[in-house]
Amino acid sequence: MEKSIFIHAKEVAKELSISEAQAYKLVREMNIKLKDKGFLVISGRVSRKYFYEKVYGLEGGVL
């Protein structure tokens, strides 16, 4: 299955071994930063590339 360009909060929770509530908080914080930069955002989802850059420091967004 091909991965979406967006990562859902549930997937963030699984990836980081945190609660869904904490994952939604992280996604919300990332979306606020993206929105401030002028990007369109979708509630409960964040760009997979941006997520990997912020969490793992990877520019390519791939492990």
N, C-alpha and C positions, 0 to 999 in steps of 0.2 A: 504494500500500500504506500502510495506517495504521500509524503508529509505536506501539510498545508503550510503556507507562508506565515500563518498565525499559530501561536501556541495558546491553548485554552488554560484557564486558571486550574482546572482539574489536572491537566498534564503537568503544569508547573508544580503543583502539590506533590505529584508522584515523583517527578524529576528531582526535587529537593528534599523529599521525605518530610514534608511539613503538612499542616492541616490545610484544608481547602479555604478556610477563612483567612489564614495568613497568606495563602497564594493569591486570593482575590485582592488583598491589601497590596501586595507587591505589584500585581498587574495594574492596579489603580494608580499607584505611585509612578510606575513607568509610563503609563498613558498620559498622566499629567505632564511629565517632562516632554514627551513627544508632542503633545498638544501645544505646549508653550513654544515649541520650535516650529509650529505651523503645520504639523502632520495631522491627518484625519485619524481618529482612533475608534475602536470598536470595544464597547464594554465587555469585560470578562475575557478579552483576548489582547495579545500584544504581538508585535512582530517577532517571529522566532529568531531572526538574526539579531535584533536589538536585545532580546532576552539573553542569548548566549554571549553577546558582547559584554553586557552588564554583569552577568553572574560569573562567567568563566574567563572574561577578558579576551575572548577570541574574536578577531576581526572578521574572519570568514563565516562565523556562525555555525561551524561544524566541528564536532568532536573528533 
